């Protein structure tokens, strides 16, 4: 038996072997009852508030609802469960830590120092073993802190983000985010400028290639930052997702990211690399920036680093961190002991054996991208398939010629059909019409194929209604 087959067998053991298994129509009666109770007691402001699925148990890339249905989860808890849910090594590390210390407040603690050292050791070039890390519990908190630090370091006040960006939902981080549903009726800080993003599939100007699209956007950013009378005269930092997440799973070329960094250096502002969703191995390398020659000044991370536990942070180049005053940014729950143990073990799993798991993500991600692109020509609604590693976007359209986005009602119907075909997938994008392929990095090829085939079957089924 080949090494590849042995690895697939080992990964298969992390999941419910019978997945997908449908015992009832989804949502079942117990799910409907929990949904009713949830709507009476929980705020539906949360992202997936009314999705007709109620989690009860999970293993790896498979989840079980309260009615006993077992589905393949292509969401990974929105790109969080990087090594799969309830990984036995992560559980053991958490159990061991629980008997030592869990909460240590914001004082020094052994587990937090060990985690900071481990995080520093896996950063991209320029930050590797040359950074100071501030821990938070969410990506919003990491970006919020990065913005505060950038202001302190530079003495400047403005920020440049990009159209389609999602960097969080708090006051400062939410000002960077462009989604209408996150901005309406909320307080935003002044001084945020949104530059044109190279979304080639829906680019507003006539260009003949992705390269031309990116060059136009890079030229615009350089002009914005480095010529007079643009209004960008006090920029502390430019922040960029190297693969745009909520905006539609849009990958960027190394050349574009390198041009963004060059424009920042010319201006004298900082470059913040936001890898809360794209990092922790999802691109086939630990960080997307490792596909480039760029060194960030600050890197924000979260989601997949903690896997089953809340863990996030921002890592700042060591010389810049000297500008931050002691005690100026307290955080009571910084690097909780159990969350730190989970994060350290998660990093070990992602990076051991010369990062074999990440290499597999690159290989299997390309296979999946090719499989879905081939299906694009014969399957209704698929306008474009794009992405890198296990961060693939499938943009759905009502008309492939005009690129009219698939309407929300049809997208909702597709989610329901997919659930009843044994797969959980959730959309993103400007129009809410981009389905995300973002499973745990430990998912098997067999579960991937079943998921892709279920998506294709569901699209055909919805088109025939």
C-alpha positions in Angstrom: 0.0 0.0 0.0 1.3 3.5 -0.9 2.2 6.1 1.7 -0.6 8.2 0.2 -3.2 5.5 0.8 -1.9 5.0 4.4 -2.4 8.7 5.1 -5.9 8.6 3.7 -6.8 5.7 5.9 -5.4 7.5 9.0 -7.4 10.6 8.2 -10.5 8.6 7.6 -10.4 7.4 11.2 -10.9 10.9 12.5 -14.4 11.0 11.0 -17.8 9.2 11.4 -17.2 6.3 9.0 -20.9 6.3 7.8 -21.0 9.9 6.6 -23.1 11.1 5.0 -26.1 9.4 6.7 -29.5 10.9 6.6 -32.1 9.5 9.1 -34.6 12.3 8.6 -35.4 15.2 6.3 -33.1 18.1 7.2 -34.3 20.0 9.2 -35.8 17.2 11.4 -38.3 17.7 14.1 -35.8 18.0 16.9 -33.8 20.6 14.9 -37.0 22.6 14.3 -37.7 22.6 18.0 -34.2 23.8 18.9 -34.4 26.5 16.2 -37.7 27.7 17.7 -36.1 27.8 21.2 -33.0 29.5 19.9 -34.9 32.2 18.2 -36.7 33.0 21.5 -33.4 33.2 23.5 -30.5 33.9 21.2 -29.7 37.0 19.0 -30.0 36.2 15.3 -27.4 38.9 14.6 -24.9 36.1 14.5 -23.7 35.0 11.1 -25.5 31.6 10.6 -28.4 32.3 13.0 -31.2 30.7 10.9 -29.3 28.0 9.0 -31.6 24.9 9.5 -29.0 22.8 11.3 -28.3 22.2 15.0 -24.9 20.7 15.9 -24.8 18.0 18.6 -21.6 16.1 17.9 -18.7 16.2 15.5 -15.6 14.2 14.4 -13.1 15.4 11.9 -14.8 16.7 8.8 -18.2 15.2 9.8 -20.9 16.5 12.0 -24.1 15.1 13.6 -27.3 17.0 14.3 -29.8 16.6 17.1 -31.9 14.3 14.8 -29.0 11.9 14.3 -28.2 13.0 10.7 -24.5 12.8 9.9 -23.2 15.3 7.3 -19.9 16.2 5.7 -18.9 19.7 6.9 -17.2 21.8 4.2 -17.3 24.9 6.4 -14.8 23.8 9.2 -16.8 26.1 11.4 -16.0 29.0 9.0 -12.3 27.9 8.3 -11.7 27.3 12.0 -11.3 23.5 12.6 -8.1 23.2 10.6 -7.2 19.7 11.9 -10.8 18.6 12.1 -13.2 18.7 15.1 -12.3 16.8 18.3 -8.9 15.7 17.1 -7.7 13.2 19.7 -4.3 14.8 20.1 -5.8 18.2 20.7 -8.3 16.8 23.2 -5.5 15.1 25.1 -3.5 18.3 25.2 -6.5 20.2 26.5 -7.3 17.5 29.1 -3.7 17.6 30.4 -3.7 21.4 30.7 -7.1 21.5 32.5 -5.5 19.8 35.5 -2.7 22.4 35.6 -4.2 25.9 35.0 -6.9 27.3 32.7 -7.4 31.0 33.3 -4.3 33.0 34.2 -5.6 36.5 33.6 -3.3 39.0 31.9 -0.3 38.1 34.1 2.7 36.1 32.8 2.2 32.4 32.4 4.2 29.5 31.2 1.7 28.4 28.6 1.4 31.8 27.1 5.2 32.3 26.8 5.6 28.8 25.2 2.8 29.6 22.7 4.3 33.0 21.8 7.6 31.3 21.1 5.9 28.6 19.0 4.0 31.3 17.0 7.2 33.2 16.4 8.9 30.1 15.0 6.2 29.6 12.3 5.8 33.1 11.1 6.8 34.0 7.5 10.3 35.4 6.7 11.0 38.7 8.4 8.8 37.9 11.3 10.1 34.4 12.0 11.7 34.5 15.5 11.6 38.2 15.1 8.2 39.2 16.4 6.2 40.0 19.5 2.7 38.5 19.7 -0.4 40.0 21.3 -3.1 37.4 22.0 -6.9 37.9 21.5 -9.9 35.6 21.3 -11.2 36.7 17.9 -10.0 37.9 14.5 -11.8 41.2 15.1 -9.8 41.7 18.3 -6.6 40.9 16.5 -7.3 43.5 13.8 -8.5 46.1 16.3 -5.2 45.7 18.2 -3.1 45.8 15.0 -4.8 49.1 14.1 -4.1 50.6 17.6 -0.5 49.5 17.4 -0.1 50.9 13.9 -1.3 54.3 15.1 1.1 54.2 18.0 4.1 53.1 15.9 3.6 55.6 13.1 1.9 58.5 14.8 -0.5 58.5 11.9 -4.3 58.0 11.9 -5.5 56.8 8.4 -5.9 53.3 7.1 -6.3 51.9 3.6 -8.3 48.7 3.1 -9.9 47.3 -0.1 -13.3 47.0 -1.5 -14.8 43.6 -0.5 -12.7 43.5 2.6 -13.7 41.7 5.8 -11.4 42.5 8.7 -13.9 42.3 11.7 -17.0 43.9 13.0 -15.9 46.0 16.0 -15.7 49.8 15.8 -12.2 50.2 14.2 -12.0 46.8 12.4 -15.6 47.1 11.3 -14.6 50.4 9.6 -12.3 48.4 7.4 -15.0 45.9 6.5 -17.2 46.8 3.5 -20.1 44.4 3.8 -23.4 46.5 3.9 -24.9 44.2 6.5 -22.0 44.9 8.9 -21.9 48.6 8.4 -25.5 49.7 8.4 -26.6 51.6 11.5 -23.2 51.1 13.3 -20.6 53.6 14.4 -17.4 53.7 12.2 -14.2 55.5 12.8 -13.1 58.2 10.3 -10.0 58.0 8.2 -10.5 54.7 6.4 -10.0 54.8 2.6 -11.1 51.8 0.5 -9.0 51.1 -2.6 -10.1 49.2 -5.7 -9.7 45.4 -5.3 -8.8 43.2 -8.3 -12.0 41.2 -8.5 -11.4 40.2 -12.1 -14.7 38.3 -12.6 -16.7 41.5 -11.7 -14.2 44.2 -12.4 -15.9 47.5 -13.3 -13.4 48.5 -16.0 -12.5 46.8 -19.2 -9.4 44.6 -18.9 -8.3 41.6 -20.8 -6.6 39.5 -18.0 -6.2 39.1 -14.3 -2.7 40.5 -14.6 -4.1 43.7 -16.3 -6.7 43.9 -13.6 -4.2 43.6 -10.8 -1.8 46.1 -12.4 -4.6 48.7 -12.6 -5.4 48.3 -8.9 -1.8 48.4 -7.9 -1.3 51.6 -10.0 -4.3 53.1 -8.3 -3.0 52.2 -4.8 0.4 53.6 -5.5 -1.1 56.8 -6.8 -3.4 57.0 -3.8 -0.5 56.6 -1.3 2.3 58.4 -3.1 0.9 61.5 -5.0 -0.5 64.7 -3.5 -4.2 65.7 -3.2 -5.6 62.2 -2.9 -6.7 62.6 0.7 -4.4 59.8 1.9 -1.9 62.1 3.6 -1.7 60.5 7.0 -1.8 56.7 6.4 -0.6 54.5 9.3 -1.1 51.2 7.5 -2.5 49.4 4.5 -4.3 46.1 5.4 -4.9 43.3 2.9 -6.3 39.8 2.9 -3.9 37.8 0.5 -6.9 35.7 -0.4 -10.1 37.8 0.1 -12.5 35.8 2.3 -16.0 37.1 2.9 -15.7 39.2 -0.2 -15.8 36.1 -2.4 -12.8 33.8 -1.9 -10.6 35.7 -4.4 -6.9 34.8 -4.6 -4.3 37.4 -5.4 -1.0 36.8 -7.3 2.3 37.2 -5.5 3.1 40.1 -7.9 0.1 42.1 -6.7 0.9 41.6 -3.0 4.5 42.6 -3.7 3.4 45.8 -5.4 1.1 46.6 -2.5 4.1 46.2 -0.1 6.3 48.3 -2.3 3.7 51.2 -2.3 3.6 51.0 1.5 7.4 51.2 1.7 7.5 54.2 -0.6 4.9 56.0 1.6 6.4 55.0 4.9 3.3 53.3 6.2 3.0 49.8 7.6 1.8 46.7 5.8 -0.7 44.6 7.7 -1.2 41.0 6.4 -4.6 39.8 7.6 -4.6 36.0 7.5 -7.3 35.3 10.1 -9.2 33.3 7.5 -6.6 32.4 4.9 -3.7 31.5 7.2 -2.9 28.4 9.3 -2.2 26.2 6.3 -5.3 26.8 4.3 -3.4 27.9 1.2 -1.0 24.9 1.3 1.6 26.9 3.2 1.4 28.0 6.8 0.8 31.6 5.6 -0.3 32.9 2.1 2.6 35.3 2.2 5.0 32.4 2.0 4.0 32.1 -1.6 5.5 35.6 -2.1 8.7 37.5 -1.2 6.8 39.9 1.0 7.7 40.6 4.7 4.7 42.0 6.7 5.1 44.5 9.4 2.2 43.0 11.3 0.4 39.7 10.7 -3.1 39.1 12.1 -4.2 35.5 12.7 -6.9 33.5 14.3 -9.6 30.9 13.3 -7.6 27.8 12.1 -4.7 28.4 14.6 -6.9 27.5 17.5 -8.9 24.9 15.7 -11.6 23.9 18.2 -10.7 26.7 20.7 -10.9 30.5 20.5 -7.4 31.8 19.8 -6.2 34.7 17.7 -3.6 37.4 17.8 -1.4 39.8 16.0 2.4 39.4 15.6 4.5 42.5 15.2 8.0 42.9 14.0 10.2 43.1 17.1 11.7 46.5 16.4 8.3 48.0 15.9 6.9 46.5 19.0 9.3 48.6 21.1 7.0 51.6 20.3 4.1 50.0 22.3 3.9 51.1 26.0 3.7 48.4 28.6 0.1 47.9 29.9 -1.5 49.9 27.2 -3.7 47.2 25.8 -5.1 44.9 28.6 -6.9 41.7 27.7 -8.2 39.6 30.7 -8.5 36.4 28.7 -5.3 36.5 26.8 -4.1 33.0 25.8 -6.3 31.0 28.2 -4.3 27.9 29.2 -6.6 25.3 27.6 -6.9 27.4 24.4 -3.1 27.8 24.3 -2.6 24.0 24.7 -5.0 23.4 21.8 -3.3 26.0 19.6 0.2 24.6 20.3 -0.9 21.0 19.5 -2.7 22.2 16.4 0.5 24.0 15.2 2.4 20.7 15.8 0.0 18.7 13.6 0.1 21.3 10.8 3.9 21.6 10.7 5.3 18.1 11.6 6.9 15.7 9.1 8.2 18.6 7.1 4.7 20.1 6.8 3.4 17.0 5.0 -0.2 17.9 5.8 0.2 21.3 4.2 1.8 19.8 1.1 -1.2 17.5 0.8 -3.5 20.6 1.0 -1.7 22.1 -1.9 -2.0 18.9 -4.0 -5.5 17.9 -3.1 -6.7 21.6 -3.3 -5.4 21.7 -6.9 -7.2 18.4 -7.7 -10.4 19.8 -6.3 -10.1 23.1 -8.1 -9.6 21.2 -11.4 -12.6 18.9 -10.7 -14.9 21.8 -10.0 -13.7 23.8 -13.0 -14.4 20.8 -15.2 -17.9 20.6 -13.8 -18.4 24.3 -14.5 -18.9 23.7 -18.2 -21.7 21.2 -17.7 -23.3 22.3 -14.4 -26.0 25.0 -14.2 -25.3 28.2 -12.2 -21.5 27.9 -11.9 -20.0 31.1 -13.3 -16.5 30.8 -12.0 -14.4 28.5 -9.8 -11.3 30.1 -8.2 -9.0 29.7 -5.2 -5.9 28.1 -3.7 -5.5 25.1 -1.5 -8.6 24.5 0.6 -9.9 28.0 0.1 -12.0 27.7 -3.1 -14.9 29.9 -4.2 -17.7 28.7 -6.5 -19.5 31.8 -7.8 -23.1 31.0 -8.8 -24.9 33.1 -11.4 -28.4 33.0 -12.9 -26.9 33.7 -16.4 -23.3 32.7 -17.3 -23.1 35.3 -20.1 -24.3 38.3 -18.2 -22.9 37.1 -14.8 -26.1 38.1 -13.1 -25.7 36.8 -9.5 -27.9 33.9 -8.4 -30.6 35.4 -6.2 -30.8 34.9 -2.5 -34.0 32.8 -2.6 -32.4 30.3 -4.9 -29.2 30.3 -2.9 -31.2 29.5 0.2 -33.0 26.7 -1.6 -29.6 25.3 -2.7 -28.4 25.3 1.0 -31.4 23.2 1.9 -31.0 20.8 -0.9 -27.3 20.4 -0.1 -28.2 19.6 3.5 -30.5 16.9 2.3 -27.7 15.5 0.1 -25.5 15.3 3.1 -23.3 18.4 2.9 -23.0 21.6 4.8 -21.8 24.5 2.7 -22.2 28.2 3.3 -22.0 31.2 0.9 -20.1 34.5 1.0 -19.4 37.2 -1.6 -20.7 40.6 -2.4 -24.0 39.1 -3.5 -24.0 36.2 -1.1 -23.7 33.9 -4.1 -20.2 32.4 -3.7 -20.2 28.9 -2.1 -17.1 28.3 0.0 -15.0 25.1 -0.1 -13.2 25.5 3.2 -13.1 22.0 4.9 -10.7 20.9 7.6 -7.2 20.4 6.2 -7.5 16.7 7.3 -10.5 15.9 5.1 -10.1 12.7 3.0 -10.2 12.6 -0.8 -13.3 10.4 -0.5 -15.3 13.0 1.5 -14.1 15.7 -0.9 -15.4 13.8 -3.9 -18.7 13.0 -2.2 -19.1 16.7 -1.3 -18.3 18.0 -4.8 -20.6 15.5 -6.4 -23.4 16.5 -3.9 -22.9 20.1 -4.9 -23.2 19.3 -8.6 -26.2 17.1 -8.0 -27.8 19.8 -5.8 -27.2 22.5 -8.5 -28.8 20.3 -11.1 -31.8 19.6 -8.8 -32.4 23.2 -8.0 -32.1 24.2 -11.7 -34.8 21.7 -12.5 -37.3 23.0 -10.0 
